[in-house]
Amino acid sequence: MKLSTKIIVSIGIMVVALSFGNSAQANGFGVDGVWEVHITPDGAPGPVAMNIVHFDQDGTLTNIDATYGTGLGTWERMGGGSYTSEFTHLFDANGIPGRVVVQGSGQQGEDRDTATGEFLTTVYVGGILVSQFSGTIESFRK
């Protein structure tokens, strides 16, 4: 798989993770638990990747990506079922350290078992920004 495709997948995952918020239980919009996230970069005809994200009640998250493995980050509730998140995956770019940072925002559905949102993925290799892209996510509680 090309580096750009791997980055897109990881970014999508990060965005999904960012779409959920912290302390959501207060309004009955708890997102803690496990979610399946479908990632669609801008311009793609449909989802190109799927990640699994675990949102913990303490505001931390774990993102599992088939390409990059485990990413770690945080999420925060913004109110009214809206959320933001950010997480990071580390990777090896032919011996050079790489980092994928995914920032996202989203809205939990009225059914509380779905969510939609947007993400921005930034890829660094050797500390240099090499790629940045955005897209949308659809998430489903597992």
Secondary structure as UniProt FT lines:
FT   HELIX           3..18
FT   HELIX           24..27
FT   STRAND          33..41
FT   TURN            42..43
FT   STRAND          49..55
FT   TURN            57..58
FT   STRAND          60..65
FT   TURN            66..68
FT   STRAND          69..79
FT   TURN            80..81
FT   STRAND          82..93
FT   TURN            94..95
FT   STRAND          96..108
FT   TURN            110..111
FT   STRAND          114..125
FT   TURN            126..127
FT   STRAND          128..141
//
